[in-house]
Amino acid sequence: MTHQVQHRLSLHALAGIDRIRPGDDIAQIILQAAAAQHPLCENDVVVIAQKIVSKSEGRRVRLAGVTPSGRARELAEIAGKDPRIVELILAESSKILRCVPGIIIVEDRRGLVLANAGIDASNVDHQDGDSVLLLPENPDRSAEILATRLTAATGARIGVIINDSIGRAWRRGTIGTAIGVSGLPGVLDLRGTRDLYGRALVSTEIGAADELAAAASILMGQAAEGRPIVIIRGAPYANQDGTAQELQRPAASDLFR
Amino acid sequence: MTHQVQHRLSLHALAGIDRIRPGDDIAQIILQAAAAQHPLCENDVVVIAQKIVSKSEGRRVRLAGVTPSGRARELAEIAGKDPRIVELILAESSKILRCVPGIIIVEDRRGLVLANAGIDASNVDHQDGDSVLLLPENPDRSAEILATRLTAATGARIGVIINDSIGRAWRRGTIGTAIGVSGLPGVLDLRGTRDLYGRALVSTEIGAADELAAAASILMGQAAEGRPIVIIRGAPYANQDGTAQELQRPAASDLFR
């Protein structure tokens, strides 16, 4: 793969993005805001917070309609969580990896390892009763649809990352992480590349989309800032494609789950 | 803690940084290159690749001078590695977490969990025999010295991150990660902050310096690019301080080691 390193990278958060409702056309919202504030250019990467993609896709669930199973009640007891939320965690997961007071870490149906299956009650409208937001059904597919729309509308090749703030083993704090990718590599494979002294590199898989997702997260903030869309200019991955799926280490080759 | 979210973030890789030798004055090299290319401003964060900090601190070790212990030979047999490198890994580590063909994952003396104790043979000059590069003895201290120098010389408050490309549990690919921090928070604590709808946030520890370290890594490249210094402008963490140490989850509260 080619890897055109640039000297400069710039990130620009779009302002004035209103609260997103089910059915809202995120691509159209990005196109309008970008046209007014920061017109999209060839090879720009648009990073979109998971939360607004989930909202537009109608992934909000009212807890009043959820009936917890016996297993959900058991785990909820251990974790100290609402059994209805645990029921949703179970439905979103293929495997429970850890369940301790305060946290349930799962491998979700998409293959992501994360706390509480990414289900979140913050920044969700609770006007008609307590509700939570699930991750998009298929974030790579959501990213692909958005990238296709943005590319068609602008005539410029636009990459898309859907990111979420996800915790890590070994380290404190969440960081922005790519859960959906289109139009750029998820993992950049540099095998065969030479170092400064002409030696072949040994460790050469770069989590390219995760680095961009983390960068965008710096501008998004986590709280009331409401800046869920960041345009990155200068990412050195022109004319390559990939998915967030390829960032997921298969369980069989993972030493820590 | 305050958290002044900005609309824009820009990253600029300094060009023309020569190969670094033991005793080279990294602060002076940064000041000269920045003055010519991208003068440092108040609250800029300078991200410096671990490799050049280690080289300047004389952390290169010639393998010819290393005698492996019995334990190093045993682990080297399992991992399929040079027993002399494994000897160095053991010396740099407080605990071996996993040893399988191709990889040894350790908790190092600094508390970092990473492959091969961060010891690397790429981008190292091998003219006087095979050699490898160890991590800086105390990267937080190295970052502090550099930040103090840059701040004193410019009169502007400058943050410093020393980053390295580190692998993760669960996900493929390395990402730029903060191993030394000064003049900005390692972890940003948003507890008590309210969301868009006025609710208190629940998950609120952000790996702030890791997000910046990952962002800088996009411009550094991994191979022969030789762009080990990146200036970040617009990071929303003015007038806060922290360390990379605070990003390390204590073993006792880690569910995955």
Boltz contact constraints between the chains, C-beta under 6 A:
constraints:
  - contact:
      token1: [A, 5]
      token2: [B, 221]
      max_distance: 6.0
  - contact:
      token1: [A, 5]
      token2: [B, 225]
      max_distance: 6.0
  - contact:
      token1: [A, 7]
      token2: [B, 13]
      max_distance: 6.0
  - contact:
      token1: [A, 8]
      token2: [B, 12]
      max_distance: 6.0
  - contact:
      token1: [A, 9]
      token2: [B, 11]
      max_distance: 6.0
  - contact:
      token1: [A, 9]
      token2: [B, 218]
      max_distance: 6.0
  - contact:
      token1: [A, 9]
      token2: [B, 219]
      max_distance: 6.0
  - contact:
      token1: [A, 10]
      token2: [B, 10]
      max_distance: 6.0
  - contact:
      token1: [A, 11]
      token2: [B, 9]
      max_distance: 6.0
  - contact:
      token1: [A, 12]
      token2: [B, 8]
      max_distance: 6.0
  - contact:
      token1: [A, 13]
      token2: [B, 7]
      max_distance: 6.0
  - contact:
      token1: [A, 98]
      token2: [B, 255]
      max_distance: 6.0
  - contact:
      token1: [A, 113]
      token2: [B, 170]
      max_distance: 6.0
  - contact:
      token1: [A, 122]
      token2: [B, 195]
      max_distance: 6.0
  - contact:
      token1: [A, 122]
      token2: [B, 201]
      max_distance: 6.0
  - contact:
      token1: [A, 123]
      token2: [B, 195]
      max_distance: 6.0
  - contact:
      token1: [A, 123]
      token2: [B, 196]
      max_distance: 6.0
  - contact:
      token1: [A, 169]
      token2: [B, 169]
      max_distance: 6.0
  - contact:
      token1: [A, 169]
      token2: [B, 256]
      max_distance: 6.0
  - contact:
      token1: [A, 170]
      token2: [B, 113]
      max_distance: 6.0
  - contact:
      token1: [A, 170]
      token2: [B, 249]
      max_distance: 6.0
  - contact:
      token1: [A, 171]
      token2: [B, 247]
      max_distance: 6.0
  - contact:
      token1: [A, 171]
      token2: [B, 249]
      max_distance: 6.0
  - contact:
      token1: [A, 172]
      token2: [B, 187]
      max_distance: 6.0
  - contact:
      token1: [A, 172]
      token2: [B, 205]
      max_distance: 6.0
  - contact:
      token1: [A, 172]
      token2: [B, 247]
      max_distance: 6.0
  - contact:
      token1: [A, 172]
      token2: [B, 249]
      max_distance: 6.0
  - contact:
      token1: [A, 173]
      token2: [B, 187]
      max_distance: 6.0
  - contact:
      token1: [A, 173]
      token2: [B, 205]
      max_distance: 6.0
  - contact:
      token1: [A, 173]
      token2: [B, 206]
      max_distance: 6.0
  - contact:
      token1: [A, 173]
      token2: [B, 207]
      max_distance: 6.0
  - contact:
      token1: [A, 175]
      token2: [B, 207]
      max_distance: 6.0
  - contact:
      token1: [A, 175]
      token2: [B, 210]
      max_distance: 6.0
  - contact:
      token1: [A, 175]
      token2: [B, 211]
      max_distance: 6.0
  - contact:
      token1: [A, 187]
      token2: [B, 172]
      max_distance: 6.0
  - contact:
      token1: [A, 187]
      token2: [B, 173]
      max_distance: 6.0
  - contact:
      token1: [A, 190]
      token2: [B, 222]
      max_distance: 6.0
  - contact:
      token1: [A, 193]
      token2: [B, 223]
      max_distance: 6.0
  - contact:
      token1: [A, 194]
      token2: [B, 224]
      max_distance: 6.0
  - contact:
      token1: [A, 195]
      token2: [B, 122]
      max_distance: 6.0
  - contact:
      token1: [A, 195]
      token2: [B, 123]
      max_distance: 6.0
  - contact:
      token1: [A, 195]
      token2: [B, 223]
      max_distance: 6.0
  - contact:
      token1: [A, 195]
      token2: [B, 224]
      max_distance: 6.0
  - contact:
      token1: [A, 196]
      token2: [B, 123]
      max_distance: 6.0
  - contact:
      token1: [A, 196]
      token2: [B, 224]
      max_distance: 6.0
  - contact:
      token1: [A, 196]
      token2: [B, 226]
      max_distance: 6.0
  - contact:
      token1: [A, 201]
      token2: [B, 122]
      max_distance: 6.0
  - contact:
      token1: [A, 201]
      token2: [B, 223]
      max_distance: 6.0
  - contact:
      token1: [A, 205]
      token2: [B, 172]
      max_distance: 6.0
  - contact:
      token1: [A, 205]
      token2: [B, 173]
      max_distance: 6.0
  - contact:
      token1: [A, 206]
      token2: [B, 173]
      max_distance: 6.0
  - contact:
      token1: [A, 207]
      token2: [B, 173]
      max_distance: 6.0
  - contact:
      token1: [A, 207]
      token2: [B, 175]
      max_distance: 6.0
  - contact:
      token1: [A, 210]
      token2: [B, 175]
      max_distance: 6.0
  - contact:
      token1: [A, 211]
      token2: [B, 175]
      max_distance: 6.0
  - contact:
      token1: [A, 211]
      token2: [B, 214]
      max_distance: 6.0
  - contact:
      token1: [A, 211]
      token2: [B, 217]
      max_distance: 6.0
  - contact:
      token1: [A, 211]
      token2: [B, 218]
      max_distance: 6.0
  - contact:
      token1: [A, 214]
      token2: [B, 211]
      max_distance: 6.0
  - contact:
      token1: [A, 214]
      token2: [B, 214]
      max_distance: 6.0
  - contact:
      token1: [A, 215]
      token2: [B, 215]
      max_distance: 6.0
  - contact:
      token1: [A, 217]
      token2: [B, 211]
      max_distance: 6.0
  - contact:
      token1: [A, 218]
      token2: [B, 9]
      max_distance: 6.0
  - contact:
      token1: [A, 218]
      token2: [B, 211]
      max_distance: 6.0
  - contact:
      token1: [A, 219]
      token2: [B, 9]
      max_distance: 6.0
  - contact:
      token1: [A, 221]
      token2: [B, 5]
      max_distance: 6.0
  - contact:
      token1: [A, 222]
      token2: [B, 190]
      max_distance: 6.0
  - contact:
      token1: [A, 223]
      token2: [B, 193]
      max_distance: 6.0
  - contact:
      token1: [A, 223]
      token2: [B, 195]
      max_distance: 6.0
  - contact:
      token1: [A, 223]
      token2: [B, 201]
      max_distance: 6.0
  - contact:
      token1: [A, 224]
      token2: [B, 194]
      max_distance: 6.0
  - contact:
      token1: [A, 224]
      token2: [B, 195]
      max_distance: 6.0
  - contact:
      token1: [A, 224]
      token2: [B, 196]
      max_distance: 6.0
  - contact:
      token1: [A, 225]
      token2: [B, 5]
      max_distance: 6.0
  - contact:
      token1: [A, 226]
      token2: [B, 196]
      max_distance: 6.0
  - contact:
      token1: [A, 247]
      token2: [B, 171]
      max_distance: 6.0
  - contact:
      token1: [A, 247]
      token2: [B, 172]
      max_distance: 6.0
  - contact:
      token1: [A, 249]
      token2: [B, 170]
      max_distance: 6.0
  - contact:
      token1: [A, 249]
      token2: [B, 171]
      max_distance: 6.0
  - contact:
      token1: [A, 249]
      token2: [B, 172]
      max_distance: 6.0
  - contact:
      token1: [A, 255]
      token2: [B, 98]
      max_distance: 6.0
  - contact:
      token1: [A, 256]
      token2: [B, 169]
      max_distance: 6.0
  - contact:
      token1: [A, 256]
      token2: [B, 256]
      max_distance: 6.0
